[in-house]
Amino acid sequence: MSNNTKKYELTDETKMFMGRRVYRIRALRDIPYYNVKAGDLGGWIEKNSNLSHKGSCWISGSALVFGNARISGHALVSEFAWVSDDARVSGHAQVSGDSYIYGGARVSRYAQVFSDAEVSGCARVTGHAQVSGVAQISGIAKISGYTWISAGTYLFGAIA
């Protein structure tokens, strides 16, 4: 892939996180969808396959993406959130705050996971669903439509 089609590069700025070396990213071109300008620093990734060069997807702030996790489409991972293992964030989904997405979890379409929420296992959060607070979604749970799961909720293997 030539630099003309690349959206970002890995900088020389690195740190260790959970035993993995992650790299700060830098935008190589403007990403108007998230008001990112060429040269702006983003969040942290372990390898190029963690963040697609296609679409407007972006990782900002102190957010981390590592393992085989992948961010694509127009998705945003921001603030102090982290996405790991084989998790996927796609579509126009947003993960922010101190949220954790891991295992084989999927967050897609226009879903939002924020505050201190956790989505793991084979859980799916899709549609316009929102998961926030200290909520935990795990197992084979599927949250979809306009469902809002908030503080203190723990769902394992449920469909909402």
GUGUDO-344566 format. One record per residue (C-alpha): residue in one letter; x, y, z; residue number from 1. Coordinates in nm, 2 decimals. Example, Ala and Ser with C-alpha at 12.3 -4.5 7.8 and 13.67 -1.06 7.14 Angstrom:
BEGIN
<sefi = A | x = 1.23 | y = -0.45 | z = 0.78 | marti = 1>
<sefi = S | x = 1.37 | y = -0.11 | z = 0.71 | marti = 2>
***
This chain:
BEGIN
<sefi = M | x = 0.00 | y = 0.00 | z = 0.00 | marti = 1>
<sefi = S | x = 0.15 | y = 0.33 | z = -0.10 | marti = 2>
<sefi = N | x = 0.16 | y = 0.64 | z = 0.13 | marti = 3>
<sefi = N | x = -0.11 | y = 0.80 | z = -0.09 | marti = 4>
<sefi = T | x = -0.36 | y = 0.54 | z = 0.02 | marti = 5>
<sefi = K | x = -0.25 | y = 0.50 | z = 0.38 | marti = 6>
<sefi = K | x = -0.45 | y = 0.68 | z = 0.64 | marti = 7>
<sefi = Y | x = -0.20 | y = 0.66 | z = 0.92 | marti = 8>
<sefi = E | x = 0.15 | y = 0.55 | z = 1.02 | marti = 9>
<sefi = L | x = 0.30 | y = 0.40 | z = 1.33 | marti = 10>
<sefi = T | x = 0.52 | y = 0.65 | z = 1.51 | marti = 11>
<sefi = D | x = 0.84 | y = 0.58 | z = 1.70 | marti = 12>
<sefi = E | x = 0.65 | y = 0.64 | z = 2.02 | marti = 13>
<sefi = T | x = 0.58 | y = 0.31 | z = 2.19 | marti = 14>
<sefi = K | x = 0.48 | y = 0.17 | z = 2.53 | marti = 15>
<sefi = M | x = 0.42 | y = -0.16 | z = 2.68 | marti = 16>
<sefi = F | x = 0.06 | y = -0.25 | z = 2.77 | marti = 17>
<sefi = M | x = -0.04 | y = -0.60 | z = 2.90 | marti = 18>
<sefi = G | x = 0.29 | y = -0.74 | z = 2.78 | marti = 19>
<sefi = R | x = 0.25 | y = -0.60 | z = 2.43 | marti = 20>
<sefi = R | x = 0.43 | y = -0.32 | z = 2.26 | marti = 21>
<sefi = V | x = 0.19 | y = -0.07 | z = 2.11 | marti = 22>
<sefi = Y | x = 0.26 | y = 0.22 | z = 1.88 | marti = 23>
<sefi = R | x = 0.11 | y = 0.57 | z = 1.87 | marti = 24>
<sefi = I | x = -0.05 | y = 0.64 | z = 1.53 | marti = 25>
<sefi = R | x = -0.03 | y = 0.96 | z = 1.32 | marti = 26>
<sefi = A | x = -0.27 | y = 1.06 | z = 1.05 | marti = 27>
<sefi = L | x = -0.12 | y = 1.08 | z = 0.71 | marti = 28>
<sefi = R | x = -0.43 | y = 1.25 | z = 0.56 | marti = 29>
<sefi = D | x = -0.74 | y = 1.44 | z = 0.68 | marti = 30>
<sefi = I | x = -1.03 | y = 1.23 | z = 0.82 | marti = 31>
<sefi = P | x = -1.30 | y = 1.49 | z = 0.81 | marti = 32>
<sefi = Y | x = -1.56 | y = 1.25 | z = 0.97 | marti = 33>
<sefi = Y | x = -1.37 | y = 1.29 | z = 1.30 | marti = 34>
<sefi = N | x = -1.21 | y = 1.63 | z = 1.24 | marti = 35>
<sefi = V | x = -0.87 | y = 1.46 | z = 1.22 | marti = 36>
<sefi = K | x = -0.61 | y = 1.66 | z = 1.03 | marti = 37>
<sefi = A | x = -0.30 | y = 1.51 | z = 0.86 | marti = 38>
<sefi = G | x = -0.02 | y = 1.50 | z = 1.12 | marti = 39>
<sefi = D | x = -0.26 | y = 1.46 | z = 1.42 | marti = 40>
<sefi = L | x = -0.16 | y = 1.20 | z = 1.67 | marti = 41>
<sefi = G | x = -0.41 | y = 0.92 | z = 1.75 | marti = 42>
<sefi = G | x = -0.43 | y = 0.64 | z = 1.99 | marti = 43>
<sefi = W | x = -0.23 | y = 0.32 | z = 2.01 | marti = 44>
<sefi = I | x = -0.22 | y = 0.00 | z = 1.81 | marti = 45>
<sefi = E | x = -0.01 | y = -0.31 | z = 1.82 | marti = 46>
<sefi = K | x = 0.01 | y = -0.36 | z = 1.44 | marti = 47>
<sefi = N | x = -0.13 | y = -0.22 | z = 1.12 | marti = 48>
<sefi = S | x = -0.40 | y = -0.49 | z = 1.09 | marti = 49>
<sefi = N | x = -0.57 | y = -0.34 | z = 1.41 | marti = 50>
<sefi = L | x = -0.70 | y = -0.03 | z = 1.22 | marti = 51>
<sefi = S | x = -0.82 | y = -0.03 | z = 0.86 | marti = 52>
<sefi = H | x = -0.67 | y = 0.22 | z = 0.62 | marti = 53>
<sefi = K | x = -1.02 | y = 0.23 | z = 0.45 | marti = 54>
<sefi = G | x = -1.31 | y = 0.43 | z = 0.56 | marti = 55>
<sefi = S | x = -1.31 | y = 0.70 | z = 0.84 | marti = 56>
<sefi = C | x = -1.24 | y = 0.47 | z = 1.13 | marti = 57>
<sefi = W | x = -1.00 | y = 0.61 | z = 1.39 | marti = 58>
<sefi = I | x = -0.85 | y = 0.55 | z = 1.73 | marti = 59>
<sefi = S | x = -0.79 | y = 0.87 | z = 1.94 | marti = 60>
<sefi = G | x = -0.68 | y = 0.98 | z = 2.28 | marti = 61>
<sefi = S | x = -0.52 | y = 0.71 | z = 2.49 | marti = 62>
<sefi = A | x = -0.74 | y = 0.43 | z = 2.34 | marti = 63>
<sefi = L | x = -0.56 | y = 0.10 | z = 2.26 | marti = 64>
<sefi = V | x = -0.63 | y = -0.17 | z = 2.01 | marti = 65>
<sefi = F | x = -0.42 | y = -0.49 | z = 2.01 | marti = 66>
<sefi = G | x = -0.41 | y = -0.86 | z = 1.96 | marti = 67>
<sefi = N | x = -0.62 | y = -0.96 | z = 1.66 | marti = 68>
<sefi = A | x = -0.88 | y = -0.69 | z = 1.72 | marti = 69>
<sefi = R | x = -0.98 | y = -0.48 | z = 1.42 | marti = 70>
<sefi = I | x = -1.14 | y = -0.14 | z = 1.38 | marti = 71>
<sefi = S | x = -1.31 | y = -0.07 | z = 1.04 | marti = 72>
<sefi = G | x = -1.57 | y = 0.12 | z = 0.85 | marti = 73>
<sefi = H | x = -1.64 | y = 0.45 | z = 1.02 | marti = 74>
<sefi = A | x = -1.60 | y = 0.33 | z = 1.38 | marti = 75>
<sefi = L | x = -1.43 | y = 0.53 | z = 1.65 | marti = 76>
<sefi = V | x = -1.24 | y = 0.40 | z = 1.96 | marti = 77>
<sefi = S | x = -1.15 | y = 0.69 | z = 2.19 | marti = 78>
<sefi = E | x = -1.06 | y = 0.82 | z = 2.53 | marti = 79>
<sefi = F | x = -0.92 | y = 0.54 | z = 2.75 | marti = 80>
<sefi = A | x = -1.11 | y = 0.25 | z = 2.59 | marti = 81>
<sefi = W | x = -0.93 | y = -0.06 | z = 2.47 | marti = 82>
<sefi = V | x = -1.02 | y = -0.34 | z = 2.22 | marti = 83>
<sefi = S | x = -0.83 | y = -0.67 | z = 2.22 | marti = 84>
<sefi = D | x = -0.82 | y = -1.03 | z = 2.13 | marti = 85>
<sefi = D | x = -1.04 | y = -1.11 | z = 1.83 | marti = 86>
<sefi = A | x = -1.29 | y = -0.83 | z = 1.89 | marti = 87>
<sefi = R | x = -1.43 | y = -0.61 | z = 1.61 | marti = 88>
<sefi = V | x = -1.57 | y = -0.26 | z = 1.61 | marti = 89>
<sefi = S | x = -1.72 | y = -0.16 | z = 1.27 | marti = 90>
<sefi = G | x = -1.99 | y = 0.04 | z = 1.09 | marti = 91>
<sefi = H | x = -2.04 | y = 0.37 | z = 1.27 | marti = 92>
<sefi = A | x = -2.00 | y = 0.22 | z = 1.62 | marti = 93>
<sefi = Q | x = -1.82 | y = 0.41 | z = 1.89 | marti = 94>
<sefi = V | x = -1.64 | y = 0.28 | z = 2.20 | marti = 95>
<sefi = S | x = -1.52 | y = 0.54 | z = 2.45 | marti = 96>
<sefi = G | x = -1.46 | y = 0.62 | z = 2.81 | marti = 97>
<sefi = D | x = -1.29 | y = 0.33 | z = 3.01 | marti = 98>
<sefi = S | x = -1.48 | y = 0.06 | z = 2.81 | marti = 99>
<sefi = Y | x = -1.33 | y = -0.27 | z = 2.73 | marti = 100>
<sefi = I | x = -1.42 | y = -0.49 | z = 2.43 | marti = 101>
<sefi = Y | x = -1.25 | y = -0.82 | z = 2.41 | marti = 102>
<sefi = G | x = -1.27 | y = -1.19 | z = 2.33 | marti = 103>
<sefi = G | x = -1.47 | y = -1.24 | z = 2.01 | marti = 104>
<sefi = A | x = -1.71 | y = -0.95 | z = 2.09 | marti = 105>
<sefi = R | x = -1.86 | y = -0.74 | z = 1.81 | marti = 106>
<sefi = V | x = -1.98 | y = -0.38 | z = 1.83 | marti = 107>
<sefi = S | x = -2.13 | y = -0.27 | z = 1.50 | marti = 108>
<sefi = R | x = -2.37 | y = -0.05 | z = 1.30 | marti = 109>
<sefi = Y | x = -2.45 | y = 0.26 | z = 1.52 | marti = 110>
<sefi = A | x = -2.40 | y = 0.10 | z = 1.86 | marti = 111>
<sefi = Q | x = -2.22 | y = 0.28 | z = 2.14 | marti = 112>
<sefi = V | x = -2.03 | y = 0.14 | z = 2.43 | marti = 113>
<sefi = F | x = -1.91 | y = 0.40 | z = 2.68 | marti = 114>
<sefi = S | x = -1.83 | y = 0.49 | z = 3.04 | marti = 115>
<sefi = D | x = -1.69 | y = 0.18 | z = 3.21 | marti = 116>
<sefi = A | x = -1.89 | y = -0.08 | z = 3.01 | marti = 117>
<sefi = E | x = -1.75 | y = -0.42 | z = 2.92 | marti = 118>
<sefi = V | x = -1.84 | y = -0.64 | z = 2.62 | marti = 119>
<sefi = S | x = -1.68 | y = -0.98 | z = 2.59 | marti = 120>
<sefi = G | x = -1.70 | y = -1.34 | z = 2.48 | marti = 121>
<sefi = C | x = -1.92 | y = -1.38 | z = 2.17 | marti = 122>
<sefi = A | x = -2.15 | y = -1.09 | z = 2.27 | marti = 123>
<sefi = R | x = -2.29 | y = -0.86 | z = 2.00 | marti = 124>
<sefi = V | x = -2.39 | y = -0.50 | z = 2.04 | marti = 125>
<sefi = T | x = -2.55 | y = -0.37 | z = 1.72 | marti = 126>
<sefi = G | x = -2.82 | y = -0.14 | z = 1.57 | marti = 127>
<sefi = H | x = -2.85 | y = 0.18 | z = 1.78 | marti = 128>
<sefi = A | x = -2.80 | y = -0.01 | z = 2.11 | marti = 129>
<sefi = Q | x = -2.61 | y = 0.17 | z = 2.39 | marti = 130>
<sefi = V | x = -2.42 | y = 0.00 | z = 2.67 | marti = 131>
<sefi = S | x = -2.29 | y = 0.23 | z = 2.95 | marti = 132>
<sefi = G | x = -2.19 | y = 0.26 | z = 3.31 | marti = 133>
<sefi = V | x = -2.05 | y = -0.04 | z = 3.48 | marti = 134>
<sefi = A | x = -2.26 | y = -0.27 | z = 3.26 | marti = 135>
<sefi = Q | x = -2.12 | y = -0.61 | z = 3.15 | marti = 136>
<sefi = I | x = -2.23 | y = -0.79 | z = 2.84 | marti = 137>
<sefi = S | x = -2.08 | y = -1.14 | z = 2.79 | marti = 138>
<sefi = G | x = -2.12 | y = -1.49 | z = 2.66 | marti = 139>
<sefi = I | x = -2.36 | y = -1.52 | z = 2.36 | marti = 140>
<sefi = A | x = -2.56 | y = -1.21 | z = 2.45 | marti = 141>
<sefi = K | x = -2.70 | y = -1.00 | z = 2.17 | marti = 142>
<sefi = I | x = -2.80 | y = -0.64 | z = 2.23 | marti = 143>
<sefi = S | x = -2.97 | y = -0.47 | z = 1.94 | marti = 144>
<sefi = G | x = -3.22 | y = -0.22 | z = 1.82 | marti = 145>
<sefi = Y | x = -3.26 | y = 0.08 | z = 2.04 | marti = 146>
<sefi = T | x = -3.18 | y = -0.10 | z = 2.36 | marti = 147>
<sefi = W | x = -3.00 | y = 0.08 | z = 2.64 | marti = 148>
<sefi = I | x = -2.82 | y = -0.12 | z = 2.90 | marti = 149>
<sefi = S | x = -2.68 | y = 0.09 | z = 3.18 | marti = 150>
<sefi = A | x = -2.49 | y = 0.10 | z = 3.51 | marti = 151>
<sefi = G | x = -2.47 | y = -0.22 | z = 3.72 | marti = 152>
<sefi = T | x = -2.63 | y = -0.45 | z = 3.46 | marti = 153>
<sefi = Y | x = -2.47 | y = -0.79 | z = 3.39 | marti = 154>
<sefi = L | x = -2.60 | y = -0.99 | z = 3.10 | marti = 155>
<sefi = F | x = -2.46 | y = -1.33 | z = 3.01 | marti = 156>
<sefi = G | x = -2.61 | y = -1.52 | z = 2.72 | marti = 157>
<sefi = A | x = -2.92 | y = -1.30 | z = 2.70 | marti = 158>
<sefi = I | x = -3.09 | y = -1.13 | z = 2.40 | marti = 159>
<sefi = A | x = -3.23 | y = -0.78 | z = 2.45 | marti = 160>
***
